[in-house]
Amino acid sequence: MDLGEENKMCSQVWLSEKQTGQKSMKFFQNSNHDHILIERDLYPPLLGNNECSAKNIGEYFRSESDEDREFDEDDSVFMDCEPVSTDTVRFLGENVQFSKLKELCPEAGTEPNNIARKRSWKKKKCLSLDSRRWDNAKESISKASKMLRRRIPQSGHLMTAKKFWLQTIPSNDCDIVVAFPPDTPESTVAWLQSKIQRLSELTVITRTLTFSRQRAQLASCFAFQITATYPAFLRGLEEMHVPKHLKEELGGGRKEFSLAEGGNFHHIEDAEKFLTSADRQSVLLHFLNGLRAEKGDFVGDIKFREGEAIVPKCLSCGIISQVYPLHENTGLEVLQKSWVQKVFGLQPLDKISEYFGIKIAFYFAWLGHYTTALTVPAIVGLAFWIFFCGRAEFLEDIGFVLFSFFNVIWATLYLESWKRRSAELSYEWGTIDNRDEMLSEPRPLYQGEDRVSEVTGKPEPYYPAWKRNFFRYFVTAPVILFSLLTVFFSVFLILEFQQWIDFLIQEKNYFQFIRYIPKILLAIIIPIFDGFYHKVAVWLNDMENYKIDARYENNLIFKKSMFQFVNSFLALFYTAFYLQDMDKLKELLAALLITRQVVGNIKESLIPYAKKQIKLAKMSFDLFGALSPTTTEPNDVTETLEEHKKTDGDKHEFTDSEKESMRKSSGPRQVSQVEVEGSTPQYEGTFDDYLEMFIQFGYVTLFSSAYPLAGLCALLNNLIEVRSDAFKLCFIHQRPFPQRVQNIGSWQTAMEVMGIIGVVVNCALIGLSGPVHRIFPNITGAQTVILIIVLEHIMLLLKLLISAAIPDIPHSVAQKLAKIEYKRREVERMMNKQRVMEIQGRMDSKDSISPVSGDLEDKETQYEIESGDTRIIA
C-alpha cells in the first residue's frame, strides 16, 4: 500500500466515524496495521474529503501562520487543541509512513506544540476539561486536602476511604462475644468465667479489648470470646429441637435433630456444611441463657435466687454490657452484593433466613409481598385519580364509592394471600409444625417458683395465671386507658388551637408565622409521649411475666399498636369526621405519607450510618493518631515531612514528638473484628419496622378513598424501604441473634383488625362526605344511617366470604407434608420390621443359652419389642 492509498483509507475512516456520530477519537491505520490514536477535529480541513496526500498536509501546515497558534504558559500544547500523549508522540516518531510526511513537511513535527488547528469559536462555547487541566485540578485539590489535614488532623479520616484509616482483622476464633463495662473488677469477670466453664465443651478466651462507647470515647474492657466443639453444637441442636434435613432415602424433609439418629441427617459428617454460623451462635446463646444460679450465689451487690438465669440477670443489672454474635465476612459480602446493592432483583430469602434467622427473613418476605401487593392499589388509584377526580361531581362520587369497595376487597385478598405465602415459607424453613407452647423453653427473664412440669417432668419456673390476670385487669388496663386519653385530649386540644389560630389570621389579620405554633407544639409533644409510653408498655409487659417470647412480644404489640393508632390517626379522624373537610383530609394524608416516610428513612439509615462512620473515625484517630496529610498509604516518613513543607510553603521544623506521632500514624491501622463490631450500634429488632408498615397499611386501607394516590406513595416508599432496612442490617448494626418463628405473629392479627376498621371508616366516609346525598338528593338522615349500616354489613359479609373461601395453607404445601409423613412412616415401619426379625432370630437361638440367662434375654427382648411398638405408635 502506497502513501496515497493509506491517506485515502484514513479519510474514509474519518468519514465513517463522522457518519456514526462518534466524538472522541480517530484511528489511523498504516500498512503495518498499527493504530495511531489522534483526537477528532485535529485536521478538519484535510480529512473532509476522500483525497488526502502528504502535499495537502504540508500545504496546510505552511498555511498556518504563527499568529493563528495559541500556546499555553509552558509552550507545550495549543490552548484550543486536545493534548497528545508522549506515547503517541513516540509512536508517531517511530512510524515509517509518518516519517515520510515529516520529510515532505518539516513543519509537521511530532512535538505536541507543533500540532495546530484553526480555532472553532462555535465549539468553544462550552469549554471542556482536557486531561491536563483535570490533572492540575486534582493536584490543587490534593494540596488543599493535605494542608487541611495538617492543620486539622482529624479531617483526614473523613476525606479518605475507610480502608486507609481503619482495617478490620477477622476474628475467626470465636462466634459470640460477652463484653463487660469499663472498670469491671477482675473478681466479677473470674466469677462469671467459672460459671461458663462448667460447660467443659465451650472454649472461653478472656481478653482486654478497646471499644468505642458513648460519645465516641474509647474504653478498655474485659471480654469473653466464646466458641465450642462440634459435639457441643450437636448437643445444643438437640436441646433446642432444631429441625435439620433428613436424607432422601429416609423420607426427606426436615426433622428435629437427635443425636441418637444423627446418621440419618444430611452432611452430619461435615461440620462446615451441617452447621451454619447462625446455628452455632443460637446454640451458644442457648448455653449462656441456660446457666442457672445456685443457692447463695452473688456477685457484687447482686444476689441471685436459686435457679435464676445468670447471663440475662447480669445484662439487666449492667454487670455485662453486651452479648453479640460476630458477622461471617463471606456470607455478609454475599448478602451485600445480592441483596442490598441489587436494587431491582428479588430478595434472597433463603440466604437471609440462613444468615440472620427466620424471624428477620419473615419480616423481609412480608415486606416484599406487601410491596408487590401495593402495585394493585397504586395502579387503580392512579386510574381513579386521572379519570374520576376533578371530573363531574356525580362521576367523582361514583368513583369515591367504588374505590371504597375496592379498598376492602384488596385488603382482604392481600391478607389471605400472605397467609398462604407464610405457610409456604414456614414449610421451606422447617417451622410449619412448630412446638407447642407447653413444650417451649421459658424466657430467660421468666420468673416463678420451681415446680416439676406436668408435661415434660422436668423442673421449671411456674407463675400462676391468676396473678397475671389480676395485674392486667387492675394495673395494665387503667394505665393504658389513662395514657391513651392523655394523648387523645392533648392532640385534640392542639388541633383545636390550630383552628383558632387560623381563624385569627383570616379574620383579624394576625401575623402568618403564628400558624406554625400549634404544629411545633404537636411535633414536640408527640415524641415525648411516645418515648414515655414505650417505657411504660415495656414495664407493664415485664410485670405481667409471660413464659415464652411469642406471648411476650404479642402483648407488647397490642399495647404499642393501640398507642400508635391514636397517635397516627387522630388528626385524620379529626379532619374527616369532626371538620368534615375532604380537601384538607387529602392534603393531610399526602403530607403524612410523604414526610413520615422520608424522615423515617433518613432517621433509620442515613443518620445512624453517618454516626457509625464518625465513631469509627474517632476510634482510629484516638488509637493511631491523625492520618498522614500527604498520602493514604504512607511508607516513608522522610518523604512525608518534606511534603509538609512543600504543601504549606513554610519552614516549620518538626519536633521529635511530632515526628514520632507521624511515624505512629504511618503504620498499619488494624483493629480486630471483635472491637469494631462491639463499637457499632445494636440492632433493635423488627418491631419498629413492622409498626411503621402497620401505620402505612392503615393510611392506605382507611383513607385512600379520599386520596387515591396513597397506594402509589406507599409503593414508592416501600421500594426504598426494603433496601434501606437491608442496608441497616448489612452495613450499620451488629449482627442479631437468629430466632425461629412460625409466622409474623400478632402483626397478622393487627392488620386484620385494621381491615375491619377500614370497612367502618370507608362506609362512614361515604355517608358523611356527601356522595350519598349527591347521588340520592331526597334521602333523609335516618335513611342515610340505614344505608351506611347496610353497606357496612355487605362489606363485612364480603370480607368474611373471601376469608372463608381461601384456605390458609395451600394444597401443594399440605400435599408435600402428607407425602413426607407417609415416607417417614414407611421407612420407620420397615426399620421396625427388620428389628423385630433380628430379635426373633435371637429368640430362636436361645436353646444354647442357660435358663437364667434365657429369662433375662426374654425380658430384654420383650422390652425392645414394647419400645419398638411405642415408637411405631408415636
N, C-alpha and C positions, 0 to 999 in steps of 0.2 A: 504494500500500500504506500503510495507516494504522499507527499505532504498535502497536496491539493485535495486528494481523496479523503485524507484524515480530517482536514479542516471542514470539508463538506459534511462528513459524518458528525463532526462536532456541532455544526449548525443545525443538523437535523435533530440531534439530541436536545438542543435548546428549544427548537420549535415544538417537539413533542412534549417537553416538560411545561412549556408555556401554555400549550393547549390543555393539559391536565390541571393547570392551576396551582402547581407546586411553587412555593415561595421561598424555599430555604437555600437549596444548594444546586450546583451544576456538576455533572460528571462527564469529564472529557476523557476519551479513551484513545490511546495511541496504538501503534501497531504491535507493541509488546503486551497489549491488554492490561497495562497498568492503569489505575484510576487516579486522576488528578481532581482534587476537590477544590472548586472555586465558587465563591459566593455568586448568587444570582445578581443580575444587573451590573456585573463588573465591567463588561464590554458591550453595553446595549447597542451602540451604533454598528458594531462589527457583526454581531450574531443575529441581526434581524433579517438576514437574507440567506439564501442557500449557497451563495458563492462567498467563500471566506478564504483568503490567502495570506501568506506572510507579508506580501506587499501591502495589502489593506491594513494589516496590523501595524506595520511600520509607519504608513502614512498617518494612521490615527494617532500614534504616539508623537510623531513630529508635529502634527497639527495642534497638539495640546501645548499651550504656552505655560510658562511658569506662573502667569497671573491667574490661571484657572485652577491652580492647585492650592489646596489649603492643607497646611501641616499643623500638627499639634505641637505642644511645648517641646517634646523631645525629638521632634522631626522624624518620627518613626512610621507614621501612617496618616493617610488623609482623614480629615475630620468627617467627611461625608462618605467614607468608604469603610466597609467592614474589614477588620484586620485579617491578615493572612498569617497562619501559624508558622513557626520556624520549621516544623516538619514538612509543611507544604513547600516552603522556600527551598529546603534542601532537596526535596524530591524533584522540583522543577529544575533545579540546577544540575541534577544528575541525569535528567531525561534527555535523550538524544534528539528527539524531534523538537523539543523546546529550545535546545541549543542552537538548532538551525534558525529558529525565529530570532534568537539573540544576535546571530551573525548578520541577518538581514536588517535587524532593527536594534542597534545597541541601546537605544533609549528604553527598550522594554526589558529591563533587567529583572532579576529575581528578588531584589531587595523590596521589602514592603513599601518603602517610601517612594518607589518608582512606579507603583501601580496607581493609576488615576482613573477618574471618570468625571463626566460632567455633572455638575450639581443639579439635582432634580428638586425644585422648590415644592412641587406638589407632594412629593413623598417625604419631605422633611417637616410636614405639618405635625406629625406625631413622631417625636424623637424616640427611638428605641435604644435600650441599653445594649451596647455591644459587650463582648466578653471582657474587654479591658476595663471598661467603666464598671462593670459588675465586680471585677476583682478589686478595683480601687474602693468601691463602696464597702465590700466585705472587709477589706483591710482597715478602713476607717472605723467601721463598727467594732471590729475586733480590738483596735486600740482603745476605743472608748470603753469597751467592756472590761479590758484589762485595767485601765485606770480606775474605773468604778469599783472593781473587785479589790483593788489595792486600798482605796480609800475606805470602802465599806466591805470588809472581808466576808460577812455573811451573805452578801448578794451573789457571790459566785455559785452558791448551791442552787439558786433559783434561775440562773442564767445558763446552766448547762444541763445535759441529760442526767437522769438519776444514776445511770450505770457508772458515771465518772465520780460521783461523790458518795455512793454507797453501794457496795456489792454484798449480796446475801450469800452466805455459805450454807448449803443444805445440811440439815441435821438429820442424818439417816439412822441414827442410833436410838431414836425414841419415837413414840406415837402420840403421847399426850404429855402435857406439862402441868405441874402443880406449882404455882408461884406464891410466895409469901410477901407480905408487905415489908417495906424497909424497916430496919432496926428490930426485926423479929428475933427474940432470944434464941440462941442455939439449942437451949434445952427444949423449947417448943418444937423446933424442927426435928430434933432427935426423937422426941416422944412420938410424933406422927410417923416418922420413918420406921420406928419399931413396930407400930401398928400395921403399916403397909407390908412390912417384911414378914408378917405372919403368913402371907401368901408366898410360899417359897418359890413358886414358878415365875413370879414377877421380878423384873430387873429394874432396880431403882438407882439412879445416879444423882447424887446431890452436887449441885454446882452453884457458884455465885455468879449471877448474870446481871447485866445492866439493862434496865428498862426505862423507857420514856414515860413518865407518869403524867399526872395532870399539869397543865400549863407548860408542857414540854420540858419538865425538869427531869434530869437523869437521876436514877436511884439504883443503888446496888442492893440486890435482893437474893435470898436463897430460893432455889427452885429444884423440884424433882423432875428428872426426865425418865419416863416410865415406858417400858415395853414388857413383853412376856414371851415365853416359849410357845412353840406350836401346839403342844399338848394342852397348855393352859388356855389358849384361844379356843380349841375344840371343846374343852370342858365348859367354857363360858357360853359358847353357842348352844350347847345342850341345856344349860341352866336358863338361858333366855328364850328357848324354844324357837330359834330362828330357823325358818324353812330353807332348805337347800335342794338343788336339782338332783333327782334320782336318775340312775342310769335307765336308758330306754328299755332295756330288756327286763327291768323290774317295774315297769309301768310308766316311767317318765313323770313329768310334772315336778312339783315341789312338795317336800315333806319335812316336818320338823326334824332337825338334826338329832341323831342319837349316836353316842359312842359305840353302843353295842352293835349298831347297824352301819358303822362308819364305812365299811367296804361297799355299801350299796349306793354311795353318792359319787357324783362326777368329780374327778380331779382331786379326790381325797389325798392321793399320794403326793400332790404338788401343792405346797403351802402358798406359793405365789398366785396360782390360778384359783385355788379353792377359797382363799380369804382375800377380800378387798380391804383397802385401808379403812373404809367405813366400818367393816366388820370388826377389825382389830380395835378401833377406837371405842366403839359401842361396848365391846366386851370389857375393855379396861375400865370404862366408866361404871359398868355394872359391878365390877370387882370393888372399885373405890366406894360406891354407894352401899355396897354390902358389908363394909366394915362396921361392926357394932361395938358399942362401948360396954365394958364390964362394970360390975358394981364398984363404985368408988372412984371411977376414972375422972380425972380433971386435968385441965391444962390452963395455967394462969389463973384467971378469975372465973373461968367457965367450968361448970360442973355438968357431967353427963349422967343422965339416968340410965339404968341398965337396959341394954338393948337398943339404945338410940343410935341413929346413923351418925357416924363421926364426921365424915367429909362435908355433907350438907350443913351440919351444925356449925362447923368451922367456917364455912363460906358465909353463912348468915351472920355470924358474930365477928367477922373480919379477921379471924386468925389466918385464913387462906384468902389471898386477894383474888385469884382467878384460877380456873382449871380450863384448859383449852386444848383442842387437838391441833396437830400440825397439818399443813397442806402437803399433799403429794404433788411435787412440782410437775411431773409428767402429765398426770391426769388434769391438773389445773390448766396447763398450757393447751391441752386438747379442748377443754371447755371454753377457754378464752377465744380460741380461733373459730370453733364450730358453733358457738352459741352467742357470745357477746358481739364479736366482730362480724358475724354473718347475719346482717340485719334482716334480709328478706328470705332467709331459709327457715325450714322447720326446726323446732326445738328438739335437741337430742335428749328426749325424756328418759330413756333408759340409762344414758350416761349420767344424767343429773341424779337419778334415784340411786345409782351405784356409788356416786361420789358424795353427794350431800344428804342422802337419805330419802326415804319415801315421803315423808311429810312435806319437805320442800318441793319435791318433784310433783306432788299432788297440787300444790299451790300453782306452780307454773303451768301444769296441764290444765287446771281450771281457768287460769287467766288467758291462756291461748284459746281454749274453747269458747270462753266468753267473748273474747275479741273477735273471733271468727263469727260468732252468732250476731254480733253488733252490726255486721255488714248488711243484714236484712233491714233493721230499723233505720240504718243510715241511708240506704238507697230509697226505701219507701218514704222516709221523712223528707229527703231531698225532693222527691217527686211531688209530695203534697205541698211542699214549700213553693215549688215552681208553678204548679197547676191550680192550687186552691187558695193559697194565701195572697191577699191583695186583690182577689177577683171580686165577683159579685157577692153580696152579703149572704145570699141563700146558698151559693156554691161553697163559700167558706165555712158556713155552719155544717153543711153535709160532710165536708172533709174533716171537720173537728170531731163529729160523732163517729165517723168511720175509723179515724186514726185512734180514737179511744178504744174501740173494739179491737183494733189491731194490736195495741199495746198489751192488752190482756192475753190475747191468743199467743203472741210472740213470747211473752214472759213464761207462760205455762209450757209451751213447746220447748223452750230453751232449758228450763229446769228439768224436764223429763228426759231430754236428750243428754244432759250432763249426768243424770243418774246412770244411764246406760253406759256412757263413756267411763264413768267412775268404776263401774263393775268390771269393764274390760281391763282397766289399768290395775285394779286390785287383784285380778286373776293373774295378770302377767307378772306382778311383783310379789305374789305369794301372800297376800293379806286378805283375800276374799273370805276365808274361813278363820278369821282372827279368833284368838282365845276368848272365852267367856270372861266377863268381869270378875266373877268369883275365883277364877284361876289366875288372874293377872297379878303381877307383883305390885305391892303397895308403893305409893310415892315415898321418896326418901324422907320428906318432911311430914309424913303422916304420923300422927301421934295417937296413942291409945294404950290400954292395958294389954299385956301379953296374954294371949289365950290360944289354945290349940284350935286350929281351923277345923270345922266340921266337914270341909270338902277335901282338903289335902292332908289333914292330920299333922300338919306342921305348926309350930308356934308362930304367931304373927300378931301385930298390934290390932286391937279391937276398940272401936269407938261407937257407942250406941247411937242409933238413928234418932232417938227422941231428943237427944241433946242438940244435934244438928238442926232438927226441925224447930226446936224451941228458939234457937238463936236466929234462924232465918225469919220466923214469923214476928218475933218481938224485938229484934235489933236490926236485921238487914232490911226488912221491908220499910220500917219507918225512916231509916236513914236514907235509903234510896228515894223514897217519896219526897222527903224534905229537900233533898238535893235537886231533884227534878223540878219541884215547884219553885225553888230559888232561882234556878236558871230560867225557867219559863217566865216568871214575873220580871226578872231583870232584863231579859231580851225584849219582852213586850213593852216595858216602860221606855227602853231606849228607842224602839221603833215608833212609839207614840211621841217621844221627844223629837224624833226626826220629822214627823208630820207637822208638829207645832213650829219647828224651825223653818220648814218650807213655807208654811203659812205666813210667818213673819217676813220672810224675804219677798214673797209675792205681793202681800197686801201693804206692808209698811216700808218696803224698800230697804231692808236691813242689808248689812254687808254680806256679800256672797260667800265669803270664806267661812262663816259660822255654820253653813250647812254640813261641813266636814266634822264638826264636833261630835255629833252622835255616832258617826262612823268610826271615829278614833276611839271613842269610849267602848264601842262594841268590839273593835279589834283588840283592845286591851283586856277587857273583862272576860271574853270567851276563853282565851288560852289559860287565864288564871283559874277559872272554873274547871277547865279540862284537866289541868295538872293536879288540882286538889282532888277532883272526883276520881281520877285514876288511882291515887294513893288510897283513898277510902275504899274503892272497889277491891283492890288487891288485899287490903287488910281484912275486909269482910270475908273474902274468899278464903283467906288463910284461917280465919277463925272458924269457918264452917267445916274445915278439916275433912276434905274429901280424900277417899282412899286411893283412887287411881288418877293418873294425869288427865285422862279423857274427860272425866267428870269435873275435875278442877277447871280445865280450860273451857268446857261448855258453859259452866256457870259464870265464869268471867266474861265470856262472850255475851251472855244475856245481860249482865249488868252494864257493860260498856256500850253495847249497841243501843240500849234504851236512852242513855245519856246523849250519845252522838245523834240519835234520831231527833231528839228535841233540839239539840244544838244546831244541827244542819238544816232542818226542815221547818223550823218555827217561822223564820222570815218569809218563806214561800207560802206557808199556810196563812199567815197574817195578810200577805198581799192578795192571795187568791180568794179567801173566804171572808176576811174582815173588810179589806178595802174594795174587794171585787174589781180590781183593776188588771185586766188581762194584758194590756200593753206593758205595764210596769212589771208584771209577772214574767213576761218574755225577757225583758232587759235583765231582771234579777237572775233568772235561771241561766241565761247566757254568761253573765258575769261570774256566777259561781262555778259553772263548768270550766270556764277558761282560766280564771285566776287561781282557783284552788288547785287545779291540775298542774299549771305551770309552776306555781310557787312550791307545790309538793315535790315535783321532780328536782327543782333546784335545791330544796331543803334536804331531800333524801340522798341525793347523789353528788351534785357538784360541790356543795359546801363541805360535806364530810371528806370528799376526795382531796380538796384543797387543804383542809386541816391536817389530813394524814401526811401529805407531802411536806407541808411546813414543819410538822412534828419530826418527821424523819430527817429533814434537812438540818433542823436544830440539833438533833441527835448526832448526826455526822459532824457538825461543826464543834460540838462540845467534846466529842471523842477524839477527833483528828485535827481540829483546827480548821482555819479557812482554806478553801480550795485555792490552788496556785493561780495567780492572776494571769499567767502567760499561756498556760496550756492545760488541757484537761487530762493529759497523761504525762505529768512531769517526771522526768528521769534524771535530769542534770540540774542540780540546784544552782550551779555557777551560771548556766545559761539563763536561768530564771532571774537571778539577781541582776545580770547585765540588762535583761529585757525590761526590768523595772525602771532602770534609769532612762532607757530609750523611750519608754511609754510616757513618762511624766516630764521628761526633759529637764530633770533637776539633778543635783549632785548629792542626793541623800545617801549617806553611808549607813549600812545596816549594822545593828549591834549583834553580838553573839547570840543573845536570846532570840532576836528576830530571825537570824539565820537558822537556829535550831528549830524554831517553830515552823519555818518553811520546809526544812528537811522532814519534819514530822508529817506535815500536810502533803508532802510529795510521795509518801509511802502508800502502800495498798490500804484502801478504806474498806475493810471487810468486817462484817458483823454476822453473827450466827443467825440462822433462820428462827431459832427459838426466841432470840432477843427482838428481832424485827417484828415477828407476829405477836409477841407479847406486848409490843408498844402500839399495836393497831387497835381500833375500837372493836368491841364485841358485837356480834350480830344478835339483834334483839328478837329475832323470830319473825314469823309470817303474820302475827296478829294484826299489827298496824296496816300491813299491806292488804289483808282481807278486809279490814274495816274501811279503808279508803275506797276499795272497789264496791263494797256493800253500799256505801253512801252514793256512789256514782250510779249503781244499779237502781237505787231509789229515785234519783233525778230522772233517769230515762223512763222508768216504769210509771211514776206518779204524775209527772208534769210535762212530758214530752208532747202530749196532745196540744198544749198551749204553745210549745216551741218545738216544731218538728225536727229542727236541726240538732236537737240534743243528742240523738244517736250518732250523728256524724262527728260531733265534737268529742263524744266519748270514744269513738273508734280511733280517731286520730291520736288522742291522748294515750290509748292503750297500746298502740303500735310503738310508742316511745317507752311506755311503762314496762313492757316486757323486757326490753334490753336494758332499761335503767335499773330494774331490780336485779337482773343478771349481773350487771356491772358492779352493783353493791357487793354481791357475793364473791365475785372473782377478783376484784381489784381493791376493795376498800376494807372489808371487815375480816375478822378472824373466821376461820372455818368453824361452822357449828357442828355439834354432835349430831349424828344421824338418829332419826326416830322413825319407828314403824307405825303407820296408821292405816285404817281400813278405807277411809274416805276423808272428805274435808270437814266432817263432824257437824257441829251445830250451825256452821255457816250455811249449810244447805237448808236447814230449818228456818234460819233467819231470812233467807231470800224467799222462801215460800210464804212466810208471813208477810214480807214486803209485797209479794204478788197479790195477796188477798187485800192488803191495804190499798194497793193500786186499783183494784176493782172499785172500791168505795170512793176513792178520790176522783177517778175518772168519771164515775156516774155523777158525783156532786158537781164537778166542773161543767158537765153537760147541762145540769139543771140550773146552776147559779150564774153561769157566764153569759146566758142569753140565747144560745142556739135553740133551745126548746120553745121559748116564747116567740122567736122569729119564725121558726118553722110552723108552729101552731099558734097563731096570733090570739085566738079566742080561749086559750087554755087558762084555767083558774089556778090559784096557788095550791089548793088541795089536789087537783089533778096533776100538777107538776110533781108534787111529792110522791104521789102514787106511781107516776111514770118512772121516776128515778128509782123507786124501790123495785119496780118490775124489771127495769134494765139491770139493776144490781143483781137480782136473783137469776136473771138469764145468764149474765156473765159468770157468776159463781157456779151455776149448773154446767155451763160450757167448760169451765176450768176443771170441774170435778170429772166430767166425762172424759176429757182429754187425758187427765192423770190416770184414770182407771183403764182406759183403752191401751195405754202404752206400758208394757211390763218394764219393771226396773232393771231386770237382768236380761240381756239379750239372749235369744235362743242359742246362738252359737257358743256363748260362754257356758250356759247350762249344759249344752251337749258335750263340750270339752271336759267339764267337771265330771259328768257321768261316765265318760269314756275312760278317764284316768282312774276313777274309783273302781270301775269294772276290771281294768287291767291289774290294779293292785290286789284286788280280792282274788283274782285268778292266780296271780303269782303266789300270794300268801297261801292259797288253798293247795297249790302244787307243792310248795315247800313243806307245809304241814303233813301232806300225804306222804312225801318222801321220808320225813322224820318218823312218822308212825311205822312205816315199813322197816326202817332201821331198828326201831325199838322192838318190833315184832321178831326181827331176826335175832336180836339179843335174847329174847324170851325163849325162842326155840332151842337155843344152845345152852339152856340153864341146867341140863342134865349133868354136865360136867362140873357143876358148882355145888358146894355143900349146902345143906338145907337152911342153915342160919343165914349164910351169905345170900342164898337164893331168896329168902324172905326179904332181906334188905333191898335186893335188887328189884323185887316186885314192888316194894313201896316206892323206890325211886322211879320206876317205870310208870307206876300209877300217877305219881306227882307230875312227871313230864307230860303224860297224856292229858292230865287235867289242865296243866298250864298251857299246853298246846291248844286244847279246846277253848280255854279262856281267850287266847289271842285270836282264834278264829271268830269267836262271837264278837269281840271288840272290833 
